[in-house]
Amino acid sequence: MELLVTPISENPSRGILKLGSKKYPCALGKGGIASDKQEGDNKSPVGRFNLRSVYYRYDKLRKPIYSKVPLMALLKEDGWCDDPKDPAYNKSVMLPYHASAEALWREDDLYDVLVVLGYNDAPVEPGKGSAIFMHVAKDLDDENYKGTEGCVSLNKEDLLEILPELTPETSLEIVMN
């Protein structure tokens, strides 16, 4: 099964994620989408990406989650290297880390559930973007809609609903209009 993400033309930081016949509103990069993604451009990359793994906050979810994609409970020390000069660029690291790395254990709920997308990881190209995830959205209502720094984000309930449908063979495709 494939996840298809299409941006909404009136607002390129908004999109629709389609799984089978179901559609879910989603957020994309604050800067829209790009076929030539660069680190820090706030754009979601165009392309097809396999789902590598799912991380989750065991302390914030009321019931166990299920997915055929490998599941890992987040630890307070989990991070993701976003320093293009570091050998661990666009890879999971343990914090504190000697180079720039994003903390995955967050208090704002965005990473209560996150799916690692196979973007810029085989091979990793320094500067082409890191930490591209499918994760929980800040807010998806019309008045307070928040774009991401390059990820795809959904309401937590929607993300938890689609997780059981995902397999290691599932891909997420972000397409241009």
Secondary structure, DSSP 8 states (H G I E B T S, - for coil): -EEEEEEETTEEEEEEEEETTEEEEEE-BTTBEESS--TTS--EE-EEEEEEEEEE-TTT-SS----SS-EEE--TTEEEE--TTSTTTTSEEESS-SS-EEESS-SSSTTSEEEEE-SS-TT--TTS----EEEE-S--SSSS---BSS-EEE-HHHHHHHGGG--TT-EEEE---
